[in-house]
Amino acid sequence: MNGVQGNMQAQPRVFAHDAQIVYTDKRLIWLDIESLNAGTGYAAGAKTVTGVSSGANNATITITVDAAGGITTAVITNVGSGYTEGERLTIAGGTGGVITGHTTFIGSEERGACIYVGNSGDVEAIMESGNTVIFANAATGSFLPILVKQVLAANTTATNLLALF
């Protein structure tokens, strides 16, 4: 789904059709399988992934491979922490296997989401526009009727957040 692109009636959203927990510890939430470079020499099973820009290496994925040892599928089995949104991840156990990992909630690549605040506090967010803002003292049980692409850990004290989209 594309962003609004200056037309406020292009894809109006009145009610959410899905919700996801918002994590702020830079864990791997999803992998962009279309970005996969299959590499060679891999054996199926659990593999560590290292962030090229973050250096984080505490997440694991389980892979399947083809006859040449090229990766065909990858599923996160341990989310780890400390990764950077959209960074390339090197896959251990073979040569040349890389994939793009994401720390944002699924579906936020192009569109933002409304945020539900489970427990009060500040919420630091990257808006759909790309601007970073802090919503101070968001109340327990409130909805932030905004379009957020990512919630950042640095200044977020609110907990039990949900992304509604």
PATINU-199794 format. One record per residue (C-alpha): residue in three letters; x, y, z; residue number from 1. Coordinates in pm, whole numbers, always signed. Layout:
residuo | u | v | w | num
ALA | X | Y | Z | NUM .
...
***
This chain:
residuo | u | v | w | num
MET | +0 | +0 | +0 | 1 .
ASN | +144 | +336 | -96 | 2 .
GLY | +156 | +644 | +123 | 3 .
VAL | -100 | +922 | +96 | 4 .
GLN | +133 | +1126 | -129 | 5 .
GLY | -38 | +1458 | -70 | 6 .
ASN | -392 | +1335 | -129 | 7 .
MET | -565 | +1306 | +205 | 8 .
GLN | -854 | +1103 | +58 | 9 .
ALA | -632 | +857 | -135 | 10 .
GLN | -656 | +580 | +124 | 11 .
PRO | -841 | +708 | +428 | 12 .
ARG | -830 | +482 | +733 | 13 .
VAL | -1111 | +507 | +983 | 14 .
PHE | -1066 | +181 | +1171 | 15 .
ALA | -760 | -37 | +1221 | 16 .
HIS | -756 | -374 | +1051 | 17 .
ASP | -456 | -513 | +1239 | 18 .
ALA | -240 | -453 | +1546 | 19 .
GLN | +117 | -543 | +1636 | 20 .
ILE | +326 | -505 | +1949 | 21 .
VAL | +574 | -218 | +1920 | 22 .
TYR | +926 | -312 | +2029 | 23 .
THR | +1190 | -47 | +2096 | 24 .
ASP | +1496 | -265 | +2164 | 25 .
LYS | +1602 | -289 | +1797 | 26 .
ARG | +1514 | -657 | +1770 | 27 .
LEU | +1468 | -816 | +1429 | 28 .
ILE | +1098 | -815 | +1355 | 29 .
TRP | +1096 | -921 | +990 | 30 .
LEU | +1323 | -1004 | +698 | 31 .
ASP | +1285 | -873 | +344 | 32 .
ILE | +1306 | -1204 | +156 | 33 .
GLU | +1316 | -1020 | -177 | 34 .
SER | +1651 | -868 | -72 | 35 .
LEU | +1806 | -1212 | -8 | 36 .
ASN | +2142 | -1283 | -169 | 37 .
ALA | +2142 | -1665 | -149 | 38 .
GLY | +2518 | -1710 | -131 | 39 .
THR | +2679 | -2055 | -153 | 40 .
GLY | +2802 | -2333 | +74 | 41 .
TYR | +2522 | -2316 | +333 | 42 .
ALA | +2366 | -2609 | +518 | 43 .
ALA | +2004 | -2592 | +635 | 44 .
GLY | +1944 | -2498 | +1000 | 45 .
ALA | +1996 | -2218 | +1251 | 46 .
LYS | +2242 | -1941 | +1157 | 47 .
THR | +2360 | -1626 | +1331 | 48 .
VAL | +2306 | -1298 | +1149 | 49 .
THR | +2541 | -1004 | +1198 | 50 .
GLY | +2436 | -648 | +1125 | 51 .
VAL | +2672 | -484 | +876 | 52 .
SER | +2621 | -134 | +1021 | 53 .
SER | +2529 | -214 | +1384 | 54 .
GLY | +2764 | -505 | +1447 | 55 .
ALA | +2485 | -679 | +1642 | 56 .
ASN | +2515 | -1056 | +1618 | 57 .
ASN | +2277 | -1205 | +1873 | 58 .
ALA | +1983 | -1294 | +1646 | 59 .
THR | +1942 | -1624 | +1466 | 60 .
ILE | +1749 | -1733 | +1161 | 61 .
THR | +1664 | -2080 | +1036 | 62 .
ILE | +1734 | -2132 | +668 | 63 .
THR | +1656 | -2385 | +399 | 64 .
VAL | +1890 | -2429 | +106 | 65 .
ASP | +1896 | -2559 | -249 | 66 .
ALA | +2128 | -2831 | -385 | 67 .
ALA | +2412 | -2579 | -434 | 68 .
GLY | +2392 | -2456 | -75 | 69 .
GLY | +2216 | -2132 | -171 | 70 .
ILE | +1965 | -2000 | +83 | 71 .
THR | +1603 | -2034 | -33 | 72 .
THR | +1411 | -1931 | +282 | 73 .
ALA | +1495 | -1755 | +607 | 74 .
VAL | +1283 | -1732 | +924 | 75 .
ILE | +1376 | -1545 | +1242 | 76 .
THR | +1409 | -1784 | +1538 | 77 .
ASN | +1576 | -1550 | +1791 | 78 .
VAL | +1506 | -1176 | +1754 | 79 .
GLY | +1820 | -1052 | +1929 | 80 .
SER | +1861 | -676 | +1984 | 81 .
GLY | +2075 | -381 | +1880 | 82 .
TYR | +2007 | -400 | +1505 | 83 .
THR | +1949 | -98 | +1281 | 84 .
GLU | +1629 | -57 | +1079 | 85 .
GLY | +1679 | -168 | +719 | 86 .
GLU | +2038 | -282 | +760 | 87 .
ARG | +2200 | -562 | +561 | 88 .
LEU | +2260 | -876 | +765 | 89 .
THR | +2543 | -1118 | +694 | 90 .
ILE | +2440 | -1482 | +738 | 91 .
ALA | +2698 | -1709 | +902 | 92 .
GLY | +2781 | -2061 | +784 | 93 .
GLY | +2856 | -2007 | +416 | 94 .
THR | +2973 | -1742 | +172 | 95 .
GLY | +2788 | -1435 | +46 | 96 .
GLY | +2452 | -1482 | +216 | 97 .
VAL | +2296 | -1147 | +309 | 98 .
ILE | +1943 | -1024 | +370 | 99 .
THR | +1784 | -696 | +481 | 100 .
GLY | +1645 | -699 | +836 | 101 .
HIS | +1382 | -470 | +985 | 102 .
THR | +1324 | -354 | +1343 | 103 .
THR | +996 | -174 | +1272 | 104 .
PHE | +652 | -327 | +1283 | 105 .
ILE | +548 | -509 | +967 | 106 .
GLY | +367 | -289 | +719 | 107 .
SER | +542 | +35 | +815 | 108 .
GLU | +774 | +56 | +514 | 109 .
GLU | +540 | +292 | +331 | 110 .
ARG | +254 | +372 | +571 | 111 .
GLY | +257 | +471 | +933 | 112 .
ALA | +35 | +340 | +1211 | 113 .
CYS | -169 | +480 | +1496 | 114 .
ILE | -21 | +401 | +1839 | 115 .
TYR | -211 | +271 | +2142 | 116 .
VAL | -41 | +349 | +2475 | 117 .
GLY | -80 | +69 | +2732 | 118 .
ASN | +109 | +245 | +3014 | 119 .
SER | +171 | +619 | +3028 | 120 .
GLY | +496 | +793 | +2940 | 121 .
ASP | +676 | +966 | +2655 | 122 .
VAL | +675 | +822 | +2302 | 123 .
GLU | +957 | +910 | +2061 | 124 .
ALA | +851 | +827 | +1708 | 125 .
ILE | +953 | +860 | +1346 | 126 .
MET | +649 | +993 | +1164 | 127 .
GLU | +536 | +885 | +818 | 128 .
SER | +686 | +1214 | +693 | 129 .
GLY | +1029 | +1110 | +826 | 130 .
ASN | +1034 | +1366 | +1109 | 131 .
THR | +1124 | +1247 | +1459 | 132 .
VAL | +908 | +1380 | +1745 | 133 .
ILE | +846 | +1311 | +2113 | 134 .
PHE | +489 | +1288 | +2242 | 135 .
ALA | +530 | +1385 | +2606 | 136 .
ASN | +319 | +1228 | +2882 | 137 .
ALA | +95 | +1010 | +2665 | 138 .
ALA | -176 | +881 | +2898 | 139 .
THR | -248 | +516 | +2976 | 140 .
GLY | -516 | +379 | +2745 | 141 .
SER | -484 | +662 | +2495 | 142 .
PHE | -452 | +646 | +2118 | 143 .
LEU | -206 | +867 | +1934 | 144 .
PRO | -399 | +937 | +1611 | 145 .
ILE | -81 | +985 | +1411 | 146 .
LEU | +104 | +795 | +1138 | 147 .
VAL | +417 | +646 | +1298 | 148 .
LYS | +669 | +434 | +1109 | 149 .
GLN | +893 | +349 | +1406 | 150 .
VAL | +902 | +402 | +1782 | 151 .
LEU | +1250 | +477 | +1915 | 152 .
ALA | +1384 | +350 | +2247 | 153 .
ALA | +1604 | +649 | +2335 | 154 .
ASN | +1333 | +874 | +2479 | 155 .
THR | +1035 | +636 | +2501 | 156 .
THR | +920 | +567 | +2856 | 157 .
ALA | +565 | +453 | +2773 | 158 .
THR | +519 | +75 | +2764 | 159 .
ASN | +281 | -186 | +2623 | 160 .
LEU | +253 | +1 | +2294 | 161 .
LEU | +54 | -133 | +1998 | 162 .
ALA | +73 | -24 | +1636 | 163 .
LEU | -274 | -12 | +1480 | 164 .
PHE | -309 | -4 | +1104 | 165 .
***
